[in-house]
Amino acid sequence: MTDPDQSFSDLKLDRKECPKCGATWINGKHVWRGTGASSDSSELDLAGLVCNPYGNNQCINPKKGVDGGQTWEYRRGYVDAAIESRKNEIENADKMFRTQFPDEDL
C-alpha cells in the first residue's frame, strides 16, 4: 500500500535517439552505445567520427559541424604509433637476446 503523504522524487528519464545513426542521449547527455560511457567531449568525438563525415539533416547532435574531437585519422595515428612502439620493443628484445645468447640457433 502506498502512503498518500509520501513525497516522490522529481526523477525523469528523457531519451533521444538520432534517426540517422542511432546515437543516444539520456537526459541531454550523449552516451556511447555498447559501453554506456560518456564524457564532456562525447558529442564532439561523435561529430568527428560520425556526424561530420556521414551525417545529414536528420542528425540531432548539437556538435555536428564543429571541428574537433576524435577523428578516424586521429585513431589511425594512435593505432599506428602503438604498433610501431610494439615492433620496436620486440626488435630490442630480440637484439638483447641475441647479445646474451650469441651461440643459439635462432
C-alpha positions in Angstrom: 0.0 0.0 0.0 1.2 3.5 -0.8 1.3 6.2 1.9 -0.7 9.2 0.5 1.6 11.6 2.4 4.8 10.2 0.9 6.5 12.6 -1.4 8.1 11.4 -4.7 11.3 12.5 -6.3 11.2 14.5 -9.5 13.3 11.9 -11.3 12.7 11.9 -15.0 14.3 9.9 -17.9 14.4 11.6 -21.2 15.9 9.5 -24.0 16.5 10.8 -27.6 17.9 8.7 -30.4 19.4 10.1 -33.6 17.3 8.9 -36.6 20.4 8.9 -38.8 23.0 6.9 -36.8 21.2 5.7 -33.7 23.3 7.7 -31.2 21.6 8.0 -27.8 21.2 11.0 -25.4 19.9 10.3 -21.9 18.7 13.4 -20.1 20.5 15.6 -22.6 23.9 13.8 -22.3 25.3 11.7 -25.1 26.2 8.1 -24.1 28.1 5.7 -26.2 26.2 2.7 -27.4 27.7 -0.6 -26.2 29.6 0.9 -23.3 27.2 3.4 -21.8 30.2 5.7 -21.3 30.0 9.4 -21.6 32.4 12.3 -21.2 32.4 16.1 -21.7 33.8 15.5 -25.2 31.4 12.7 -26.2 29.3 14.9 -28.6 32.4 16.4 -30.2 34.0 13.0 -30.6 30.8 11.6 -32.1 30.8 14.6 -34.5 34.4 14.0 -35.6 33.8 10.2 -36.0 30.3 10.0 -37.4 28.2 13.2 -37.8 30.6 15.4 -39.8 31.7 12.8 -42.3 28.4 10.9 -42.6 25.6 13.0 -41.0 22.8 14.7 -42.8 19.8 16.9 -41.9 18.5 14.1 -39.7 21.5 14.3 -37.3 20.5 15.6 -33.9 24.0 16.0 -32.4 24.4 19.7 -31.4 28.1 19.5 -32.2 27.6 18.4 -35.8 29.7 20.7 -38.0 32.0 21.7 -35.2 35.7 20.8 -35.8 37.5 18.9 -33.1 37.1 15.8 -31.1 38.4 12.4 -32.2 38.5 11.5 -35.9 39.3 8.3 -37.8 42.7 9.9 -38.8 43.5 10.6 -35.1 42.6 7.0 -34.1 44.6 5.6 -37.0 47.6 7.6 -35.9 47.2 6.3 -32.4 47.0 2.7 -33.5 49.9 3.1 -35.9 52.0 4.6 -33.1 51.1 1.8 -30.8 52.0 -0.9 -33.4 55.3 0.8 -34.1 56.1 1.0 -30.4 55.4 -2.7 -30.0 57.6 -3.6 -33.0 60.5 -1.6 -31.5 60.0 -3.4 -28.2 60.2 -6.8 -29.9 63.2 -5.8 -32.0 65.0 -4.6 -28.9 64.2 -7.8 -27.0 65.5 -9.8 -29.9 68.8 -7.8 -30.0 69.2 -8.2 -26.3 68.5 -12.0 -26.5 71.0 -12.4 -29.4 73.6 -10.4 -27.4 73.2 -12.6 -24.3 73.0 -15.9 -26.2 75.1 -15.5 -29.4 75.5 -19.2 -29.9 71.8 -20.0 -30.0 70.4 -21.1 -33.4 67.5 -18.8 -34.0 
